[in-house]
């Protein structure tokens, strides 16, 4: 907090109560005083009392009280006098300065600024002005990581992530609810999306192996302007939601890797239902049993290669061909033909999408 702001309030307070008042920091330096000649003076005589956890104390004709209550107080007020009246004045001054300090921090804190930008709580036109006011570098590549806690072991994942990225001038961490943590990471040296994924896996592995906390992480795209952080955040949200539908086995999902899943996610459900009816004119997709669906999945994973798929499934090549013919008979789609395979793959994804009914942004 600005010492000049302290000084202004102290001067006005002295005009009302007609006695010496001031503020001293935990290192015994007087940062504000109604007697301006004492500002900058170090009062070593009370250093031992400042290091203790007192509600208040009196020394050499002055009453001292911590701003924000006892504990790890950064500043103490002092009021001339050791009587009941001095105690009350000290208490009132503490309350006033604590509220002013909170408002000041909210106005000038970079972390709070970044949070408001990410959550779209600040007008776009105000962002450059606020950034200049805070001496915040707006044109640095950054990306948003949305870290969703799936299970934990009574450990604060937020504290762990903050400790992993301790540079508060470059990286910003905050919570948006009990389960979601946002990391805004400066990525000057991580301009490739694959590097972001490696970093996300590192975060996930650290939380799981050392703190038994399982998380899913959504990655937004890298943005070069602070005004676009809200976009990167929404992308990270979408990555998590789409990942729940189409990449259920993955715990790290990047928006840039969503591919066709992102397109399907934006389609109206009525259009999706119409598409499925047109694709499966001969028979419903529900007519395919689990073994057949598993075969199809492996066939796609092996790039429509019959020999390789049969080897992975531990079945004879002719057995796989028989299954593919059965699928063709039921659906009218020959998965050995690329165009048919594409249509079938999209249809399976659309079916997943309709079944999951994900949250949209």
C-alpha positions in Angstrom: 0.0 0.0 0.0 1.2 3.5 -0.8 2.8 5.2 2.3 1.6 8.5 0.9 -2.0 7.3 1.3 -1.3 6.3 4.9 0.2 9.8 5.5 -2.8 11.6 4.1 -5.2 9.7 6.4 -2.9 10.1 9.4 -2.8 13.9 8.9 -6.6 14.1 8.8 -6.9 11.9 11.8 -4.6 14.1 13.9 -6.7 17.1 13.1 -9.6 15.4 14.7 -8.1 13.7 17.8 -5.4 16.4 18.5 -2.7 13.9 19.4 0.3 12.3 17.6 -0.7 9.3 15.5 1.2 7.2 12.9 2.0 3.9 11.2 5.0 1.7 11.7 6.0 -1.4 9.8 7.1 -4.7 11.2 10.7 -3.7 10.7 10.3 -0.7 13.1 10.3 1.9 10.3 7.8 4.7 10.7 6.1 5.0 7.3 3.6 7.7 8.2 3.2 10.1 11.2 1.3 13.3 12.0 4.7 14.6 12.9 6.2 14.4 9.4 9.8 14.8 10.7 9.6 11.3 12.2 8.7 9.6 8.9 11.6 7.3 7.9 12.8 7.1 11.5 13.5 3.6 12.9 12.2 2.9 16.4 14.4 -0.1 17.5 13.1 0.2 21.1 9.8 -1.6 20.1 11.2 -4.2 17.6 10.8 -7.1 20.1 7.1 -6.2 20.7 6.4 -5.9 17.0 7.7 -9.5 16.5 5.2 -10.9 19.0 1.5 -11.6 18.4 -0.2 -9.0 20.5 -3.7 -7.6 20.2 -2.1 -4.3 21.3 0.8 -3.1 23.5 1.9 0.1 25.2 5.4 1.4 25.3 7.0 4.8 26.1 3.7 6.7 26.2 2.2 5.3 23.0 -0.4 2.6 22.3 0.4 0.3 19.4 -2.2 -1.9 17.6 -1.7 -4.2 14.5 -3.6 -3.4 11.3 -5.7 -6.5 10.4 -5.5 -8.0 13.9 -2.7 -9.9 15.6 -0.6 -12.4 13.8 1.5 -11.7 10.7 0.7 -8.0 10.7 2.6 -5.9 8.2 1.8 -2.6 9.8 0.9 -1.2 13.3 -0.8 2.1 14.1 0.5 4.0 17.1 -1.4 6.7 19.1 0.1 9.0 21.7 -1.3 8.1 25.1 -1.8 4.9 27.1 -5.3 5.5 28.4 -8.7 4.1 27.3 -9.2 6.9 24.9 -5.8 6.2 23.1 -6.8 2.5 22.9 -10.2 3.5 21.2 -8.5 5.9 18.8 -6.0 3.1 17.8 -8.8 0.7 17.2 -10.7 3.1 15.0 -7.6 4.0 13.1 -6.9 0.3 12.5 -10.4 -0.3 11.2 -10.1 2.7 8.8 -6.7 1.8 7.5 -7.6 -1.9 7.1 -10.6 -1.0 4.9 -8.6 1.5 2.9 -5.8 -1.0 2.4 -8.2 -3.6 1.1 -9.8 -1.2 -1.4 -6.3 -0.1 -2.5 -5.2 -3.7 -3.0 -8.3 -4.5 -5.0 -7.7 -1.4 -7.2 -4.0 -1.8 -7.7 -3.3 -5.5 -7.4 -2.2 -7.2 -10.6 -3.5 -10.6 -9.7 -7.0 -9.2 -9.1 -6.7 -7.3 -12.5 -5.8 -10.5 -14.3 -8.7 -12.4 -12.6 -11.1 -9.7 -13.7 -9.8 -9.8 -17.3 -10.1 -13.6 -17.4 -13.6 -13.7 -16.0 -14.7 -10.9 -18.3 -15.5 -8.6 -15.3 -13.8 -5.5 -16.8 -14.8 -3.5 -19.9 -12.5 -4.2 -22.9 -11.8 -0.4 -23.2 -10.7 -0.2 -19.6 -8.1 -3.0 -19.9 -5.3 -1.0 -21.6 -5.8 1.9 -19.2 -5.7 -0.4 -16.1 -2.7 -2.3 -17.5 -0.7 1.0 -17.9 -1.8 2.1 -14.4 -0.4 -1.2 -12.9 2.7 -1.1 -15.2 1.5 -4.5 -16.5 3.1 -5.8 -19.7 0.1 -6.4 -22.0 1.8 -7.8 -25.0 3.4 -10.9 -23.7 2.4 -14.5 -24.8 0.2 -16.1 -22.2 -2.1 -19.1 -22.0 -4.9 -20.1 -19.6 -4.8 -23.5 -17.8 -8.1 -24.5 -16.2 -7.3 -27.1 -13.6 -10.3 -29.1 -12.3 -9.9 -31.1 -9.2 -11.4 -34.6 -9.5 -10.2 -36.1 -6.2 -7.9 -34.9 -3.5 -6.3 -36.0 -0.3 -6.9 -33.0 2.1 -4.2 -31.0 0.4 -4.6 -27.5 -1.1 -4.0 -27.9 -4.8 -4.1 -24.1 -5.1 -1.1 -23.7 -2.7 0.8 -26.5 -4.6 0.2 -24.8 -8.0 1.2 -21.4 -6.6 4.4 -22.9 -5.3 5.1 -24.5 -8.6 4.9 -21.0 -10.2 6.2 -18.6 -7.6 6.9 -15.6 -9.8 3.9 -13.5 -9.1 4.9 -10.9 -11.6 4.6 -13.3 -14.5 2.2 -16.1 -13.5 -1.1 -15.7 -11.8 -3.2 -18.3 -10.0 -6.7 -18.0 -8.6 -9.8 -20.1 -7.8 -13.2 -19.7 -9.3 -15.0 -22.3 -7.2 -14.2 -25.3 -4.9 -13.0 -27.4 -7.8 -11.6 -25.1 -10.5 -8.3 -23.4 -10.4 -7.1 -21.0 -13.1 -3.4 -20.6 -14.0 -2.5 -17.7 -16.3 1.0 -18.6 -17.5 3.5 -16.5 -19.3 4.8 -18.6 -22.1 7.6 -16.7 -23.8 9.6 -20.0 -24.3 6.6 -22.2 -24.8 5.2 -21.1 -28.1 4.3 -24.6 -29.3 1.0 -26.1 -28.1 2.8 -29.4 -27.4 5.0 -27.6 -24.9 1.9 -26.4 -23.1 0.6 -30.0 -22.9 4.0 -31.1 -21.5 3.7 -28.5 -18.8 0.1 -29.5 -18.0 1.2 -33.2 -17.7 4.0 -32.1 -15.4 1.4 -30.2 -13.2 -0.9 -33.2 -13.2 1.8 -35.7 -12.5 3.2 -33.6 -9.6 -0.2 -33.3 -8.0 -0.9 -37.0 -8.4 2.4 -38.5 -7.4 3.3 -36.2 -4.5 0.0 -35.1 -3.2 -2.5 -37.8 -4.4 -4.6 -35.2 -6.1 -6.2 -36.1 -9.4 -7.0 -33.3 -11.9 -8.2 -32.7 -15.4 -6.7 -29.8 -17.2 -8.1 -27.8 -20.1 -5.7 -25.6 -22.2 -6.7 -22.5 -24.0 -4.7 -21.1 -27.0 -1.7 -18.8 -26.6 -2.7 -15.1 -26.8 -0.4 -12.1 -27.3 -2.7 -9.5 -25.8 -4.0 -9.4 -22.2 -7.4 -8.5 -23.6 -7.7 -12.0 -25.1 -7.2 -13.9 -21.9 -11.0 -14.2 -21.5 -11.1 -16.0 -24.9 -8.3 -18.4 -23.8 -10.2 -19.1 -20.6 -13.4 -19.9 -22.5 -11.4 -22.2 -24.8 -10.0 -24.0 -21.7 -13.5 -24.4 -20.4 -14.7 -25.8 -23.7 -11.7 -28.1 -23.9 -12.7 -29.7 -20.5 -16.3 -30.1 -21.5 -15.7 -31.5 -25.0 -13.0 -33.7 -23.5 -15.6 -35.2 -21.1 -17.6 -36.3 -24.2 -15.0 -37.4 -26.8 -11.7 -38.0 -24.9 -12.9 -39.5 -21.7 -9.6 -41.4 -21.2 -7.5 -38.2 -21.3 -7.0 -35.8 -18.4 -5.2 -33.1 -20.4 -7.2 -31.6 -23.3 -6.0 -28.8 -25.5 -8.5 -26.6 -27.4 -6.3 -26.7 -30.4 -6.5 -30.5 -30.6 -10.3 -30.8 -30.3 -10.5 -31.0 -34.1 -13.9 -32.1 -35.4 -15.2 -32.6 -31.9 -15.3 -28.8 -31.5 -17.5 -28.5 -34.6 -19.9 -31.1 -33.4 -20.1 -29.4 -30.0 -21.5 -26.3 -31.7 -24.2 -28.1 -33.7 -27.9 -28.0 -32.6 -29.1 -31.3 -31.2 -32.0 -31.4 -33.8 -29.5 -31.3 -36.6 -27.4 -34.0 -35.0 -30.5 -36.3 -34.6 -31.4 -35.7 -38.3 -27.8 -36.6 -39.4 -27.9 -39.9 -37.5 -31.3 -40.8 -39.0 -29.9 -40.1 -42.5 -26.7 -42.1 -41.9 -28.3 -45.1 -40.4 -31.3 -45.5 -42.8 -31.1 -49.3 -42.8 -30.8 -49.8 -39.1 -30.2 -47.9 -35.9 -26.7 -47.5 -34.4 -28.1 -49.2 -31.3 -28.3 -52.4 -33.4 -24.5 -52.8 -33.2 -23.3 -54.8 -30.2 -20.4 -53.9 -27.9 -18.0 -56.3 -29.6 -18.8 -54.8 -33.0 -18.3 -51.3 -31.7 -15.0 -52.3 -30.1 -13.9 -53.7 -33.5 -14.8 -50.5 -35.2 -12.8 -48.5 -32.7 -9.7 -50.6 -33.2 -10.1 -50.4 -37.0 -10.1 -46.6 -36.8 -7.2 -46.6 -34.4 -5.1 -48.6 -36.9 -5.9 -46.3 -39.8 -8.4 -48.7 -41.5 -5.6 -51.4 -41.9 -7.3 -54.8 -41.9 -4.1 -56.8 -41.2 -2.8 -54.6 -38.4 -6.3 -54.4 -36.7 -6.7 -58.2 -36.8 -3.3 -58.6 -35.3 -4.1 -56.2 -32.5 -7.5 -57.9 -31.9 -5.8 -61.4 -31.9 -8.3 -62.6 -34.5 -7.8 -64.1 -38.0 -7.9 -61.6 -40.9 -11.0 -63.3 -42.4 -12.8 -63.0 -39.0 -12.3 -59.2 -39.1 -13.4 -59.1 -42.8 -16.5 -61.0 -41.8 -17.3 -58.5 -39.0 -16.8 -55.5 -41.4 -19.2 -57.2 -43.9 -21.7 -57.6 -41.1 -21.4 -53.8 -40.3 -21.9 -53.0 -44.0 -25.0 -55.2 -44.1 -26.5 -53.5 -41.0 -25.7 -49.9 -41.8 -24.9 -49.7 -45.6 -21.4 -48.3 -44.8 -18.3 -50.2 -45.8 -15.6 -49.0 -43.4 -12.9 -50.1 -45.7 -13.8 -47.2 -47.9 -12.4 -43.9 -46.6 -15.5 -41.8 -47.3 -17.8 -44.3 -45.5 -15.4 -44.6 -42.6 -15.3 -40.8 -42.2 -19.1 -40.7 -42.1 -19.3 -43.5 -39.6 -16.6 -41.9 -37.4 -18.5 -38.6 -37.3 -21.8 -40.5 -36.6 -20.3 -42.2 -33.6 -19.0 -38.9 -32.2 -22.4 -37.3 -32.8 -24.0 -40.1 -30.9 -21.6 -39.6 -28.0 -22.4 -35.9 -28.0 -26.2 -36.4 -27.9 -25.8 -38.9 -25.1 -23.5 -36.7 -23.0 -25.5 -33.5 -23.4 -22.6 -31.3 -22.3 -22.7 -27.7 -20.9 -22.3 -25.1 -23.6 -20.4 -21.8 -23.3 
